Every structure is written in C-alpha cells, then in structure tokens.
Amino acid sequence: MAKNTRADKPSAAVAAAPLGTRSLITVVSAIVLVAAEFFALALAAGWAIAGLLELGQLFEYIFMVAFGLLAAWATIRFARSAWRLEGEHRHS
C-alpha cells in the first residue's frame, strides 16, 4: 500500500490560487447547471412522492423543502469540489 506523501496533495498556495477568467466562467457555469438540475429534481420528487401517496398539498411542500435542503447541500459539495479540482488542474 502506498503512503500519502506531500507530493500527492496540492499545497495550500496552489489550492488558494485564483482561477483565470476562462476557468472561472467554466466553474460557475457548471455550478449553475448542476444546481438547476438538483433543485428541479428536488421539486419534482417532492411533488411526485406526495402525489403518489396522496398526502395533500402540505406534505408536498414539506417534501419539496426537505429535498431542496438536500439539493442545496449537494450543490455546495459539488461547487467546492469543482472549484478545488479546477484550481488543481490549472496548476498541473
């Protein structure tokens, strides 16, 4: 088994380096696209589950909010990963 070395991980300076304009546009565009998909999925899932189980409009909104929070969490995770990976890619 190989050990993790310092060479395997980007330095703090590389990770914190600013992105170029092209990379910035790419990352922001990907984040907006993925966020739109996550939130559309969250709203549709809330509507579909509540409708399928005939739970009524209140539960429909409850499911939408719950899945919306999950979508926000997933979007933030995706954004952090995309930002980090684009910065690493730029300096490799």
N, C-alpha and C positions, 0 to 999 in steps of 0.2 A: 504494500500500500504506500502510495506516495504521500509525503507530508506537504501541507500547505506552506509555501515559502512566501517571503515578502515579494518576490518577483511575480508570483501568481496574481497578486492583488494590486489594483491601481493605487498609487499614492494619493494622499488627501489633496495634493495640489492638482493632480490630473482630474480627480473626481469633481473638484470645485471650479475647474477652469471654465470660463464662459464658452458657450456654443457660438459658432458662426451663424450668420444670418440664414443661410440655407438650411443648416441643421436645426436651427430654432423653428423655422417655418415647418419643416418636416415633422418635428416632435409635436408641436402644437396642433398641427393638422391631424396627426394620428390620435392624439388625446381627444380632440373634439369628436372625431368619427367614432371612436370606441365608446366615449361617454354617451353619445346619442344612441348607440346600439344598446348599451346597458340599460339606460333609462326607458327606452322603448320596450325592451324585454320586461323590465320590472312592471311597467304599467299594464302591459298586455297579460302578463302572468297573473297579476292581482285581479284583473277583470275576469280572466278565464276561470281561475280557480273558484272565485266567489260565485260566478255564474253557473259553473258546473255543479257545485254543491248547493246551489240555490240558497245562499246565505244572506242575500239582501245587499243593499247599497252601502250600509255602514261597514260591513265586513269587506266589501270590495275596496273601499278607501283604506281600511286598516291594512289589507294585504298590499295595496299599492304603496303605502308609506313604508311598510316593512321591507318590501322588495326594493323600494327606492333607496333606503338606507344601505342595503346590501350592494346596490349598484354604485352608490357614492363611494363605499369602501373599495370596491373593485376598481373603480376609476382612479382613485388616489393611488392604489397599489400599481396599477398599470402606468400611471403618469410618472411615478418615482422610478420604476424600472426602465421606462423608455428614456427618461432624462439621463439616468446613470449610464445606460448602455450606449446612447448616442455620444455621450462625453468620452467614454472608453474607446469607442470606435474611431472617433476623431483623432485620438492621440496614439493609435496603434499603427 
